[in-house]
């Protein structure tokens, strides 16, 4: 197997909520806004409801959204994975990504598994406290297994 880069997403959370759960766990809900560039380019909108073990611990992203492409297609997006609590200011994300589209250009992604790596970058803008998130999405390419 190998990977082939498809696109990069850059987004932030203009709104978000959190409730504390037993044992220090937290359930979050965020609305995401951003953009994609690469083989899929356009406007990105999503909702993420990650579960966190503690306020400074790892999290489990559970994101569903849509990419409105620059060529007027709709590509639905689902991302689940693991967010690491380190390093400070650039927390790591690893996840799987699935897509669904009825547009001829993107329909091939309907049975493709993608993977992503990313970062949750601390904001350097005091007027914009939400972190910037960056995800690089790559197609996981099936290759025959050697005997």
Protein Blocks (a to p, Z undefined) as FASTA:
>chain_A
ZZddfbdcddddfbdcddddehhiacdddddddddedjbgcddddddddddfbfklccdd
ddddddddfkopacdddddddddfbdehiaccddddddddfbfklmmmmmcccddddddd
ddfbfklmbccddddddddddddddZZ
